[in-house]
Amino acid sequence: MTEGAGKTTNKKRIPFCPLMSAGLEGDRVCNQENCAWWMQSAKSCAVYVIAHNNILDIKTKQGK
């Protein structure tokens, strides 16, 4: 079962790491607090947060 970077279907599940999973067949779970890319304030991976913000920015620019 493959899920998107940082996304989960059940909030109790640990999200997959987009960096450690890159180029591999299987997904690697996120190390959360033990990862340099983990943002405790957002309770999410910085890579996911950056990508999400960029998507929102693109959508905003396309709407103008």
Secondary structure as GFF3:
##gff-version 3
##sequence-region A 1 64
A	DSSP	alpha_helix	18	21	.	.	.	ID=ss1
A	DSSP	three_ten_helix	32	34	.	.	.	ID=ss2
A	DSSP	beta_strand	38	39	.	.	.	ID=ss3
A	DSSP	beta_strand	44	45	.	.	.	ID=ss4
A	DSSP	alpha_helix	46	63	.	.	.	ID=ss5
###
